[in-house]
Amino acid sequence: MRTIYFDYNATTPLDPAVRAAMLPFLGEVFGNPSSVHHVGRRARALLDDARDRMAAVFRCKPAEVIFTSGGTESVNLAIMGTARLLRDRGRHLITSAVEHHAVLHACEYLARKEGFELTVLPCDAEGRVHVDSLRRALRNDTVLVSIQAANNETGTIQPVAELGSLCRERGVLFHTDAVQWLGKEPFAHIHRFNADLVSVCGHKIHGPKGAGALFVRSPLHPEPILFGGAHENERRAGTENVAAIAGLAEAIERFIREPVFPRDHLLGLTRLLLEEVTRIEGAHARSPVEGRLANTVAVTVEQADSIALLAGLDLEGICASSGSACSAGSLEPSHVMKAMDVPDQEANALVRFSLGRDSTVEEVRRVGAGLGKVVRRIQLSR
């Protein structure tokens, strides 16, 4: 049975050109970039080159790029580092109910342990946060707003440029988690989000796992959340993973200006998948028809649960997800579905299909047929 991989929002295979760019750093270029001898200086020069290349794509200053271990660390540094920096100015944070747990858990920790107050914005039935909702929530003591660029479960694209513009008008710092957005939507420069902080990572765009970055608009300098050295201009302690960073820079150069996820091709495929889903009794599409990532379709199923659905699909050779891969195995209903007012039973029966550059019409039809077979089998067993 041939595997159909429809879980590209969880991770992507490493691109051969990216792998080739990493190989020297797994062999002859082994130095620590902080060492003063010539072996270390060579690694430092190549690390600086990777930062310069990313900054050229982002159209920002090299010093505005901080390398991290991935999206989660990038988000945590943005939220916790900025909130702690500005705590004397105010202790009010704003986020949304549909954020990735990296954002939600960081904000909740600050509220629970460090005396911050958190406002969680609602969304509409399509999972979208409205600008007026943010406008009403902003206060004189608001220091940071964090709203994702695109949702990892539904693909819903948020109006981040408008949200960021409102924050800038009010003198409030704005962070966006662009991990799912990057490489799927047209990109001209990092400033398109009107954000002071932007989180990105490599493995969602055919780059390596363990590599991410945080764009920090100067002169902002978030407090570090890791301690032990003066790496990354004293913003992130720890010896840099130069091989992964080289892969990240290669992927950023290759795959975001011209998105590696071909929008027109994928829109045709996901529209076909949505048609297939509507033919299945008890299945409901939860991704918006418009204003979503072209590769993403979220489905809930009556009289089922995510674990049974994913296990059944896996037996059919189909790889999908119940939402965030970071929550895999969770028996809790999807917090995104609950925020969209999906009934609890169906919120616990979510399947996310996320397609990639190599996905085909034949695969979509097989997935539609396979999902129908799995749903019927589960419902007959109840």
C-alpha positions in Angstrom: 0.0 0.0 0.0 1.4 3.4 -1.0 1.6 6.0 1.7 -0.3 9.2 1.2 1.2 12.0 3.3 -1.3 14.7 4.0 0.3 16.1 7.2 2.6 18.8 5.8 1.5 21.3 8.5 3.1 19.0 11.1 6.4 18.7 9.2 7.8 18.5 5.7 10.5 16.2 4.2 14.0 17.8 4.0 14.6 19.2 0.6 17.7 17.7 -1.2 19.2 21.2 -1.8 18.7 22.1 1.8 20.4 18.8 2.9 23.3 19.6 0.7 23.7 23.0 2.2 23.9 21.4 5.7 26.4 18.7 4.9 29.6 20.7 5.3 28.6 21.6 8.8 28.2 18.0 9.7 31.8 17.4 8.7 34.7 19.7 8.0 33.0 22.9 9.4 32.7 21.7 12.9 34.0 24.7 14.9 32.2 26.5 17.7 31.3 30.0 16.4 32.2 31.5 19.7 35.8 30.1 19.6 38.5 32.7 18.7 40.8 30.4 16.8 40.6 30.0 13.0 38.4 26.9 13.1 35.8 28.7 15.2 36.2 31.9 13.2 35.3 29.9 10.0 32.1 28.7 11.6 31.3 32.2 12.8 31.8 33.7 9.3 29.4 31.1 7.9 26.9 31.7 10.7 27.0 35.4 10.0 26.5 34.7 6.3 23.4 32.7 7.1 22.0 35.6 9.1 22.8 38.0 6.3 21.1 35.8 3.7 17.9 35.6 5.9 17.9 39.3 6.5 18.2 39.9 2.8 15.0 37.9 2.2 13.2 39.4 5.1 14.5 42.9 4.0 15.5 43.7 7.6 18.8 44.3 9.4 20.9 41.2 10.2 20.9 42.2 13.9 17.1 41.9 13.8 17.3 38.1 13.3 17.8 35.8 16.3 18.3 32.1 15.7 16.4 29.7 17.9 15.8 26.0 18.2 12.4 26.3 16.4 9.0 27.9 16.4 8.2 27.1 20.1 11.4 28.7 21.4 10.9 31.7 19.1 7.4 32.2 20.4 8.4 31.8 24.0 11.3 34.3 23.6 9.0 36.8 21.9 6.2 36.6 24.5 8.0 36.0 27.7 11.1 38.1 26.9 9.0 41.1 25.8 6.5 40.9 28.6 9.2 40.7 31.2 11.1 43.6 29.6 8.0 45.8 29.8 6.5 44.7 33.1 7.1 48.1 34.7 5.2 49.8 31.9 2.1 47.5 32.1 1.1 43.9 32.7 -1.8 43.4 30.3 -1.4 40.8 27.5 -3.7 40.0 24.7 -3.9 36.8 22.5 -6.7 34.8 20.8 -8.5 31.6 21.7 -7.2 29.8 18.5 -3.5 30.3 19.0 -1.0 27.4 19.0 -0.3 26.2 22.5 3.2 27.6 22.3 1.5 31.1 22.5 -1.4 30.2 24.8 0.7 28.3 27.4 3.4 31.1 27.5 0.7 33.8 28.0 -1.1 31.6 30.6 2.2 31.0 32.5 2.8 34.7 32.7 -0.7 35.3 34.0 -0.6 32.5 36.5 3.0 32.9 37.8 4.2 36.4 37.2 1.3 38.8 37.8 0.2 39.5 34.3 -3.4 39.8 33.2 -4.4 38.1 30.1 -7.3 38.8 27.7 -8.1 36.0 25.2 -10.0 37.3 22.2 -12.8 35.2 20.7 -13.1 34.2 17.0 -16.0 33.8 14.6 -17.4 30.6 13.2 -14.5 30.4 10.7 -11.8 30.9 13.4 -11.1 34.5 12.5 -10.2 37.2 15.0 -11.8 40.6 14.2 -9.9 43.9 14.5 -12.8 45.5 16.4 -12.5 42.8 19.0 -8.8 43.8 19.5 -9.7 47.5 19.5 -12.1 47.0 22.4 -9.6 44.9 24.4 -6.7 47.3 24.2 -6.0 49.2 27.5 -3.5 51.8 28.6 -1.5 49.0 30.4 -1.5 46.6 27.4 2.2 45.9 26.5 2.0 43.0 24.1 -0.5 41.4 21.6 0.2 38.0 20.0 -2.0 36.8 17.1 -1.0 34.1 14.7 -0.8 34.8 11.0 -2.5 31.5 10.0 -4.1 28.8 12.1 -2.4 25.4 12.1 -5.6 23.4 12.4 -8.1 25.2 10.1 -5.7 27.2 7.9 -7.7 30.4 8.6 -5.7 33.4 7.7 -5.8 36.2 10.3 -5.9 40.0 9.4 -2.5 40.4 11.0 -1.5 43.5 9.0 -4.6 45.3 10.2 -4.2 44.0 13.8 -0.5 45.1 13.8 -1.4 48.5 12.4 -3.9 49.1 15.2 -1.3 48.1 17.8 1.3 50.4 16.3 -1.2 53.3 16.4 -1.8 52.6 20.1 1.9 52.1 20.9 1.5 48.4 21.8 4.0 45.8 20.7 2.7 43.2 18.3 3.9 39.6 17.8 2.7 37.1 15.2 3.4 33.4 14.9 4.0 33.0 11.2 5.2 29.4 11.4 2.3 28.0 9.3 1.9 31.1 7.1 5.5 31.2 5.8 6.1 29.4 2.5 2.3 29.1 1.8 1.4 32.8 1.1 3.1 35.3 -1.2 6.0 37.1 0.7 7.6 40.4 -0.1 9.2 41.3 3.3 8.9 40.6 7.0 7.3 44.1 7.6 4.1 43.0 5.8 2.7 41.9 9.2 3.2 45.3 10.8 4.7 43.3 13.7 7.5 44.0 16.1 8.2 40.3 16.5 7.7 37.5 14.0 8.3 33.8 14.8 9.3 31.4 12.0 10.8 27.9 11.7 12.5 25.6 9.1 10.8 22.2 9.2 7.4 23.5 7.9 9.1 24.6 4.6 11.3 21.6 3.7 14.0 22.8 6.1 15.5 21.0 9.1 13.9 20.4 12.5 15.6 22.2 15.4 16.0 25.5 13.6 13.9 28.6 13.9 14.2 32.4 14.1 12.7 35.4 15.7 12.6 38.7 13.9 12.8 41.5 16.4 12.2 45.0 15.1 15.0 47.2 16.4 15.6 48.7 18.9 13.5 46.2 20.8 15.7 43.8 22.9 13.5 41.2 24.7 15.0 39.8 27.9 16.6 36.4 27.3 14.8 33.3 28.5 18.0 31.1 28.3 21.1 31.9 30.3 24.7 30.7 30.0 26.5 32.8 27.4 26.5 35.9 25.2 25.4 34.1 22.1 23.1 35.8 19.5 24.2 39.2 20.8 23.3 38.3 24.4 19.7 37.5 23.4 19.8 33.7 23.3 22.4 31.7 25.2 23.6 28.4 23.8 26.0 27.3 21.1 24.3 27.8 17.7 23.3 24.8 15.7 25.2 25.9 12.6 24.2 23.0 10.4 20.5 23.5 11.1 20.8 27.3 10.7 22.5 26.8 7.3 19.6 24.6 6.3 17.1 27.2 7.6 18.8 30.0 5.6 18.8 27.8 2.5 15.1 27.0 2.9 14.2 30.7 3.6 16.1 31.7 0.4 14.5 29.1 -1.8 11.0 28.7 -0.5 9.3 31.8 0.8 9.6 34.5 -1.9 8.0 32.0 -4.3 6.1 29.9 -1.9 7.1 26.2 -1.8 3.4 25.3 -1.4 2.0 26.2 -4.9 -1.2 28.1 -4.1 -3.2 27.6 -7.3 -2.4 23.9 -7.5 -3.2 23.3 -3.9 -6.5 25.3 -3.9 -7.7 23.0 -6.7 -6.8 20.0 -4.7 -8.3 21.1 -1.4 -11.5 22.3 -3.1 -11.8 18.8 -4.5 -11.2 17.3 -1.1 -13.9 19.5 0.4 -16.3 18.2 -2.3 -15.3 14.6 -1.3 -16.0 15.4 2.4 -19.5 16.8 1.7 -20.4 13.4 0.3 -19.7 11.7 3.6 -22.6 11.5 6.0 -21.8 13.0 9.4 -18.6 14.8 8.2 -18.4 18.5 8.3 -15.7 20.8 6.8 -14.4 23.3 9.4 -11.9 25.3 7.3 -13.3 28.4 5.6 -13.8 28.3 1.8 -12.0 31.6 1.4 -9.3 33.3 3.5 -7.4 30.1 4.4 -4.1 28.5 3.6 -4.5 26.7 0.3 -3.2 23.4 1.5 -5.3 22.9 4.7 -8.7 21.2 5.2 -10.1 20.5 8.7 -12.9 18.1 9.1 -15.0 17.0 12.1 -17.1 13.8 12.2 -20.2 13.0 14.2 -20.2 9.9 16.4 -16.4 9.4 16.2 -13.2 10.6 17.8 -9.9 11.7 16.5 -7.9 8.7 17.7 -10.2 6.2 16.0 -10.3 8.3 12.8 -6.5 8.7 12.6 -5.9 5.0 13.4 -8.4 4.0 10.7 -6.8 6.4 8.1 -3.4 5.1 9.0 -4.6 1.6 8.2 -5.6 2.9 4.8 -2.1 4.3 4.3 -3.2 7.9 4.9 -1.2 10.2 7.2 -3.2 13.0 8.7 -3.4 14.8 12.1 -5.9 15.8 14.7 -4.6 19.3 14.6 -1.4 20.5 16.1 1.2 17.7 16.0 2.4 19.0 19.4 -0.9 17.7 20.8 -0.8 14.3 19.1 -2.4 11.7 21.3 -4.4 14.2 23.3 -7.9 13.1 24.2 -9.0 16.7 24.9 -11.3 18.3 22.3 -9.6 20.7 20.0 -9.4 24.1 21.6 -9.6 25.7 18.2 -12.9 23.9 17.4 -14.3 24.8 20.8 -13.4 28.5 20.2 -15.4 28.2 16.9 -18.4 26.9 18.9 -18.2 23.3 17.4 -20.0 20.9 19.8 -17.6 19.1 22.2 -18.2 15.7 20.7 -17.3 16.9 17.2 -14.4 19.0 18.6 -13.0 15.7 19.8 -13.4 14.2 16.3 -11.2 16.5 14.3 -9.0 15.4 11.4 -6.7 17.9 9.6 -5.5 17.2 6.1 -2.6 19.4 5.0 -1.3 18.9 1.5 2.1 19.6 0.0 3.9 20.4 -3.3 3.9 16.8 -4.4 0.2 16.0 -3.6 -2.0 14.8 -6.5 -5.6 14.6 -7.6 -5.4 10.8 -7.4 -4.3 11.1 -3.7 -7.2 13.4 -2.9 -9.7 10.9 -4.4 -8.1 8.1 -2.4 -8.3 10.1 0.8 -11.9 11.0 0.2 -12.8 7.3 -0.4 -10.6 6.2 2.6 -12.2 8.7 4.9 -15.7 7.7 3.9 -14.8 4.0 4.6 -13.3 4.8 8.0 -16.2 7.0 9.1 -18.8 4.3 8.1 -16.8 1.7 9.9 -16.6 3.7 13.1 -20.3 4.8 13.0 -21.5 1.2 12.5 -19.5 0.0 15.5 -21.2 2.4 17.8 
